[in-house]
């Protein structure tokens, strides 16, 4: 039994992995596609976004968490450490946060 793995199509944002299995006399192709971000930051390593968010953060008096400056692993750890709160509270906070960000971006 032989197995051959090929990694192809490395694009700017994603890597696709195709696994081809070769079994005895017959060939069985199994296309397993795993899409992974090739970037380490929540802003997809966009230099303009990173610079904009960095300047916004430095100009604020109160320093707060900025997900766009965080790596994927930092964001995951922060999400895991969040306390359990009712969904309604989380939804209300999300709406407030999006309204605030919308006003800041204008």
RALINQUI-V375337 format. One record per run of one state. SS is the DSSP state (a for helix, b for strand, c for the rest). FROM is the first residue (numbers start at 1). TO is the last residue. If there is no record, write none. Layout:
ss=SS from=FROM to=TO
ss=SS from=FROM to=TO
This chain:
ss=c from=1 to=1
ss=b from=2 to=8
ss=c from=9 to=13
ss=b from=14 to=23
ss=c from=24 to=25
ss=b from=26 to=29
ss=c from=30 to=35
ss=b from=36 to=37
ss=c from=38 to=40
ss=b from=41 to=41
ss=c from=42 to=46
ss=a from=47 to=59
ss=c from=60 to=66
ss=a from=67 to=69
ss=c from=70 to=70
ss=b from=71 to=71
ss=a from=72 to=81
ss=c from=82 to=86
ss=a from=87 to=105
ss=c from=106 to=106
